[in-house]
Amino acid sequence: MSTASSAPISLRIEGEMTIYRAQELKQLLLEPLQQPRTTIEVNLSGVTDLDTAGLQLLLLAKRTALQQEGQLRLVGHSSAVLGVFDLLNLAAHFGDDLVISQHSDAMRN
């Protein structure tokens, strides 16, 4: 099996990841994944709101990356993203369990 390329493509999402921006964000996330074995790193630190449409886009991007033998890495999770991932227990699906653990600990203190 081939490994993903060593130089990831970096994307940064700012503002809402909601139904209102779904088409724009879908193109942004999926276009780089058209090439096999591509790694994209998506910085979510600027995401202010994440609804089910935004979450579905992240799930679609993850599935597309795997189908293309590539990788999707999520970094810089905003509190809006962390809240949804924690609520729906999705950290393990995206490989972000450490991020959620730290967020949960901070919320308890």
HELIX and SHEET records of a PDB file:
HELIX    1   1 ILE A   19  ARG A   21  5                                   3    
HELIX    2   2 ALA A   22  LEU A   30  1                                   9    
HELIX    3   3 GLU A   31  GLN A   34  5                                   4    
HELIX    4   4 THR A   52  GLN A   67  1                                  16    
HELIX    5   5 SER A   79  LEU A   88  1                                  10    
HELIX    6   6 ALA A   91  PHE A   94  1                                   4    
HELIX    7   7 ASP A   97  ARG A  108  1                                  12    
SHEET    1   A 3 ILE A   9  MET A  17  0                                        
SHEET    2   A 3 THR A  39  LEU A  50  1                                        
SHEET    3   A 3 GLN A  71  VAL A  75  1                                        
END                                                                             
